[in-house]
């Protein structure tokens, strides 16, 4: 896939569209207290790109999110911070359906 940020998978959405949907959800979460969000790697990568103010294209290189990854996001001193708590070794993550 030449443009994995803006290309829509048939019947789905682009990564850019997913990013905007996720950011809207993330911004509505409470900033105090504990909240657990269970999601796939694209959602996690979108949140991390957002809080790090990173271009989506760069998020693939900068955040190696593997199956079973656990990320903690905290809001401290008016900024978001994150920590990778668990990211088990696995085969390379596949970012597209196998038929493409």
ROBANU-56285 format. One record per residue: x negated, y, z negated of N, C-alpha, C in turn; residue number from 1; residue in three letters. Coordinates in Angstrom, 3 decimals, padded with zeros to 6 digits, always signed. Atoms other than C-alpha are relative to their C-alpha. Layout:
% ROBANU-56285
{atom {X; Y; Z}; {X; Y; Z}; {X; Y; Z}; NUM; 'ala'}
...
% end
This chain:
% ROBANU-56285
{atom {-000.855; -001.169; +000.000}; {+000.000; +000.000; +000.000}; {-000.903; +001.235; +000.000}; 1; 'unk'}
{atom {+000.873; -001.153; -000.166}; {-001.658; +003.182; +001.173}; {+000.235; +001.079; -001.064}; 2; 'unk'}
{atom {-000.322; -001.049; +000.972}; {+000.151; +005.569; -001.205}; {+000.860; -000.599; -001.106}; 3; 'unk'}
{atom {-000.764; +000.672; +001.058}; {+001.124; +003.750; -004.386}; {+000.641; +000.967; -000.984}; 4; 'unk'}
{atom {-000.633; -000.996; +000.863}; {+002.199; +006.993; -006.065}; {+001.369; +000.409; +000.546}; 5; 'unk'}
{atom {-001.227; -000.542; -000.592}; {+004.887; +008.144; -003.613}; {+000.826; -000.997; +000.796}; 6; 'unk'}
{atom {-000.725; +000.988; -000.784}; {+005.915; +004.967; -001.779}; {+001.056; -000.682; -000.856}; 7; 'unk'}
{atom {-001.088; +000.699; +000.697}; {+009.271; +003.528; -002.803}; {+000.000; -001.459; +000.423}; 8; 'unk'}
{atom {-000.185; +001.424; -000.257}; {+009.459; -000.240; -003.095}; {+001.464; -000.168; +000.422}; 9; 'unk'}
{atom {-001.403; +000.186; -000.417}; {+012.622; -001.416; -001.251}; {+000.898; -000.333; -001.188}; 10; 'unk'}
{atom {-000.938; +000.199; +001.096}; {+015.516; -001.165; -003.692}; {-000.494; +000.540; -001.334}; 11; 'unk'}
{atom {+000.581; -000.489; +001.244}; {+013.310; +000.556; -006.264}; {-000.328; +001.472; +000.062}; 12; 'unk'}
{atom {+000.413; -001.394; +000.058}; {+011.561; +003.802; -007.010}; {-001.511; +000.092; +000.154}; 13; 'unk'}
{atom {+001.443; -000.225; -000.097}; {+008.145; +005.307; -006.456}; {-000.575; +000.146; -001.410}; 14; 'unk'}
{atom {+000.649; -000.215; +001.295}; {+005.610; +005.596; -009.255}; {+000.255; +001.432; -000.474}; 15; 'unk'}
{atom {-000.293; -001.394; +000.342}; {+006.185; +009.370; -009.146}; {+001.395; +000.116; -000.612}; 16; 'unk'}
{atom {-001.360; -000.020; +000.541}; {+009.919; +008.838; -009.716}; {+000.053; -000.663; -001.371}; 17; 'unk'}
{atom {+000.059; +000.680; +001.291}; {+009.238; +006.359; -012.512}; {-000.628; +000.914; -001.043}; 18; 'unk'}
{atom {+000.699; -000.908; +000.905}; {+006.817; +008.830; -014.103}; {+000.946; +001.079; -000.528}; 19; 'unk'}
{atom {-000.908; -001.073; +000.432}; {+009.415; +011.614; -014.188}; {+001.114; -000.534; -000.905}; 20; 'unk'}
{atom {-001.035; +000.616; +000.834}; {+012.061; +009.290; -015.625}; {-000.565; -000.339; -001.380}; 21; 'unk'}
{atom {+000.637; +000.384; +001.262}; {+009.649; +008.017; -018.308}; {-000.322; +001.229; -000.843}; 22; 'unk'}
{atom {+000.347; -001.216; +000.739}; {+008.448; +011.507; -019.269}; {+001.254; +000.610; -000.636}; 23; 'unk'}
{atom {-001.245; -000.525; +000.557}; {+012.046; +012.654; -019.742}; {+000.410; -000.809; -001.228}; 24; 'unk'}
{atom {-000.303; +000.867; +001.140}; {+012.674; +009.662; -022.023}; {-000.969; +000.272; -001.152}; 25; 'unk'}
{atom {+001.032; -000.185; +001.018}; {+009.376; +010.169; -023.891}; {+000.178; +001.319; -000.738}; 26; 'unk'}
{atom {-000.176; -001.318; +000.616}; {+010.024; +013.863; -024.529}; {+001.191; +000.043; -000.955}; 27; 'unk'}
{atom {-001.172; +000.033; +000.869}; {+013.335; +012.966; -026.207}; {-000.169; -000.905; -001.217}; 28; 'unk'}
{atom {+000.263; +000.828; +001.180}; {+011.763; +010.562; -028.719}; {-000.334; +000.903; -001.189}; 29; 'unk'}
{atom {+000.382; -000.788; +001.173}; {+011.399; +011.826; -032.291}; {-001.523; +000.033; -000.151}; 30; 'unk'}
{atom {+001.456; -000.141; +000.150}; {+007.906; +013.104; -033.050}; {-000.469; -000.337; -001.405}; 31; 'unk'}
{atom {+000.381; +000.455; +001.331}; {+007.971; +011.971; -036.652}; {+000.708; -001.318; -000.269}; 32; 'unk'}
{atom {-000.551; +001.316; +000.275}; {+008.659; +008.559; -038.083}; {-000.506; -001.005; +001.017}; 33; 'unk'}
{atom {+000.470; +001.071; -000.879}; {+008.052; +005.245; -036.390}; {+001.056; -000.344; +001.049}; 34; 'unk'}
{atom {-000.848; +000.412; -001.108}; {+009.504; +004.329; -033.005}; {-000.774; -001.053; +000.784}; 35; 'unk'}
{atom {+000.641; +001.025; -000.825}; {+008.730; +001.163; -031.055}; {+000.632; +000.020; +001.385}; 36; 'unk'}
{atom {-000.452; +000.051; -001.381}; {+008.992; +001.152; -027.266}; {-000.669; -001.216; +000.637}; 37; 'unk'}
{atom {+000.526; +001.179; -000.691}; {+008.600; -002.134; -025.412}; {+000.227; +000.228; +001.484}; 38; 'unk'}
{atom {-000.102; -000.355; -001.412}; {+007.847; -001.584; -021.745}; {-001.087; -000.695; +000.810}; 39; 'unk'}
{atom {+001.027; +000.571; -000.876}; {+005.857; -002.752; -018.756}; {-001.138; +001.000; +000.195}; 40; 'unk'}
{atom {+001.216; -000.786; -000.146}; {+002.445; -001.429; -017.777}; {+000.183; +001.332; +000.697}; 41; 'unk'}
{atom {-000.216; -001.264; -000.699}; {+003.746; +001.239; -015.401}; {+000.544; +001.079; -000.911}; 42; 'unk'}
{atom {-000.561; -000.954; +000.966}; {+005.724; +002.883; -018.181}; {-001.086; +000.446; -000.974}; 43; 'unk'}
{atom {+001.090; -000.342; +000.923}; {+002.779; +002.717; -020.586}; {-001.000; +000.919; +000.688}; 44; 'unk'}
{atom {+000.965; -000.806; -000.749}; {+000.429; +004.098; -017.942}; {+000.562; +001.407; +000.257}; 45; 'unk'}
{atom {-000.630; -001.305; -000.213}; {+002.916; +006.920; -017.202}; {-000.070; +000.856; -001.253}; 46; 'unk'}
{atom {+000.058; -000.751; +001.258}; {+003.093; +007.935; -020.865}; {-001.428; +000.463; -000.273}; 47; 'unk'}
{atom {+001.393; -000.380; +000.248}; {-000.691; +007.894; -021.193}; {-000.469; +001.084; +000.966}; 48; 'unk'}
{atom {+000.360; -001.046; -000.972}; {-001.133; +009.934; -017.986}; {+000.611; +001.336; -000.417}; 49; 'unk'}
{atom {-000.688; -001.222; +000.424}; {+001.395; +012.439; -019.309}; {-000.704; +000.640; -001.205}; 50; 'unk'}
{atom {+000.583; -000.606; +001.200}; {-000.162; +012.894; -022.752}; {-001.458; +000.407; +000.217}; 51; 'unk'}
{atom {+001.377; -000.380; -000.328}; {-003.664; +013.076; -021.237}; {-000.062; +001.032; +001.128}; 52; 'unk'}
{atom {-000.094; -000.979; -001.088}; {-002.466; +015.498; -018.501}; {-000.880; -000.433; +001.183}; 53; 'unk'}
{atom {+000.826; +000.631; -001.031}; {-003.978; +013.181; -015.882}; {+000.814; -000.212; +001.278}; 54; 'unk'}
{atom {-000.647; +000.298; -001.274}; {-003.160; +012.812; -012.198}; {+000.404; -001.471; +000.026}; 55; 'unk'}
{atom {-000.481; +001.380; -000.037}; {-001.113; +009.658; -011.605}; {-000.973; -000.923; +000.722}; 56; 'unk'}
{atom {+000.951; +000.824; -000.736}; {-003.606; +008.363; -009.063}; {-001.170; -000.426; -000.894}; 57; 'unk'}
{atom {+001.120; +000.296; +000.886}; {-006.333; +008.529; -011.714}; {+000.380; -000.946; -001.135}; 58; 'unk'}
{atom {-000.435; +000.835; +001.120}; {-004.229; +006.629; -014.260}; {-000.307; -001.478; +000.224}; 59; 'unk'}
{atom {+000.305; +001.407; -000.278}; {-004.880; +003.298; -012.514}; {-001.437; -000.337; -000.387}; 60; 'unk'}
{atom {+001.419; +000.215; +000.312}; {-008.649; +003.667; -012.935}; {-000.289; +000.193; -001.486}; 61; 'unk'}
{atom {+000.308; -000.375; +001.374}; {-008.557; +005.174; -016.421}; {+000.690; -000.835; -001.069}; 62; 'unk'}
{atom {-000.741; +000.782; +000.984}; {-006.012; +002.912; -018.129}; {+000.187; -001.414; +000.517}; 63; 'unk'}
{atom {-000.104; +001.406; -000.371}; {-006.524; -000.809; -017.739}; {+001.023; -000.645; -000.933}; 64; 'unk'}
{atom {-001.094; +000.549; +000.799}; {-003.168; -002.003; -019.055}; {+000.224; -001.434; +000.452}; 65; 'unk'}
{atom {-000.180; +001.408; -000.343}; {-003.053; -005.797; -019.135}; {+001.275; -000.535; -000.646}; 66; 'unk'}
{atom {-001.192; +000.617; +000.567}; {-000.157; -008.116; -019.905}; {-000.199; -000.234; -001.491}; 67; 'unk'}
{atom {+000.097; +000.144; +001.450}; {+000.478; -008.047; -023.659}; {-000.706; +001.154; -000.689}; 68; 'unk'}
{atom {+000.687; -001.167; +000.561}; {-001.228; -004.669; -024.170}; {+000.900; +000.701; -001.029}; 69; 'unk'}
{atom {-000.717; -000.759; +001.027}; {-000.234; -002.750; -027.317}; {-000.715; +001.339; -000.156}; 70; 'unk'}
{atom {+000.556; -001.346; +000.098}; {-000.741; +001.008; -027.415}; {+000.760; +000.759; -001.082}; 71; 'unk'}
{atom {-000.607; -000.853; +001.019}; {-000.112; +003.307; -030.352}; {-000.138; +001.457; +000.454}; 72; 'unk'}
{atom {+000.014; -001.427; -000.312}; {+000.852; +006.923; -029.615}; {+000.458; +000.734; -001.256}; 73; 'unk'}
{atom {-000.316; -000.785; +001.187}; {+000.835; +009.404; -032.487}; {+000.058; +001.480; +000.372}; 74; 'unk'}
{atom {-000.066; -001.448; -000.164}; {+001.798; +013.069; -032.655}; {-000.580; +000.616; -001.265}; 75; 'unk'}
{atom {+000.704; -000.582; +001.139}; {-000.717; +014.799; -034.952}; {-000.548; +001.364; +000.372}; 76; 'unk'}
{atom {+000.535; -001.347; -000.220}; {-001.659; +018.447; -035.260}; {+000.470; +000.586; +001.332}; 77; 'unk'}
{atom {-000.646; -000.516; -001.216}; {+000.721; +019.306; -032.397}; {-000.560; -000.548; +001.299}; 78; 'unk'}
{atom {+000.434; +000.656; -001.232}; {-000.963; +016.970; -029.906}; {+000.233; -001.507; -000.111}; 79; 'unk'}
{atom {-000.138; +001.446; -000.043}; {-000.442; +013.395; -028.833}; {-001.384; -000.633; +000.056}; 80; 'unk'}
{atom {+001.222; +000.793; -000.028}; {-003.197; +010.876; -029.477}; {+000.420; -001.445; +000.231}; 81; 'unk'}
{atom {-000.342; +001.405; -000.207}; {-003.296; +007.265; -028.401}; {-001.189; -000.892; -000.348}; 82; 'unk'}
{atom {+001.020; +001.014; +000.279}; {-005.167; +004.116; -029.343}; {+000.479; -001.316; +000.594}; 83; 'unk'}
{atom {-000.301; +001.331; -000.512}; {-005.285; +000.758; -027.581}; {-000.219; -000.968; -001.173}; 84; 'unk'}
{atom {+000.099; +000.900; +001.138}; {-004.534; -001.731; -030.370}; {-000.281; -001.434; +000.420}; 85; 'unk'}
{atom {+000.179; +001.377; -000.483}; {-004.511; -004.904; -028.293}; {+000.101; +000.037; +001.520}; 86; 'unk'}
{atom {+000.003; +000.048; -001.462}; {-005.392; -005.476; -024.630}; {-000.718; -001.289; +000.409}; 87; 'unk'}
{atom {+000.655; +001.300; -000.199}; {-006.051; -009.192; -024.099}; {-000.615; -000.130; +001.386}; 88; 'unk'}
{atom {+000.614; +000.217; -001.314}; {-008.414; -010.224; -021.319}; {+000.917; -000.856; +000.868}; 89; 'unk'}
{atom {-000.829; +000.765; -000.936}; {-006.599; -011.500; -018.262}; {-000.487; +000.254; +001.410}; 90; 'unk'}
{atom {+000.309; -000.221; -001.409}; {-006.767; -011.701; -014.510}; {+000.381; +001.423; +000.358}; 91; 'unk'}
{atom {-000.309; -001.348; -000.460}; {-006.561; -008.468; -012.562}; {+001.509; +000.175; +000.128}; 92; 'unk'}
{atom {-001.429; -000.310; -000.070}; {-003.125; -006.864; -012.861}; {+000.405; +000.244; +001.446}; 93; 'unk'}
{atom {-000.517; -000.196; -001.356}; {-001.047; -006.903; -009.685}; {+001.004; +001.131; -000.035}; 94; 'unk'}
{atom {-000.842; -001.194; +000.023}; {+000.615; -003.558; -008.897}; {+001.055; +000.012; +001.103}; 95; 'unk'}
{atom {-000.991; +000.029; -001.062}; {+002.843; -004.688; -006.052}; {+000.546; -001.418; +000.131}; 96; 'unk'}
{atom {-000.544; +001.356; -000.213}; {+005.145; -007.568; -005.176}; {-000.893; -000.787; +000.939}; 97; 'unk'}
{atom {+000.904; +000.841; -000.791}; {+003.276; -010.490; -003.626}; {+000.344; -000.040; +001.482}; 98; 'unk'}
{atom {-000.376; +000.059; -001.418}; {+005.219; -010.255; -000.351}; {-000.498; +001.188; +000.800}; 99; 'unk'}
{atom {+000.477; -001.177; -000.722}; {+003.656; -006.857; +000.545}; {-001.483; -000.073; +000.217}; 100; 'unk'}
% end
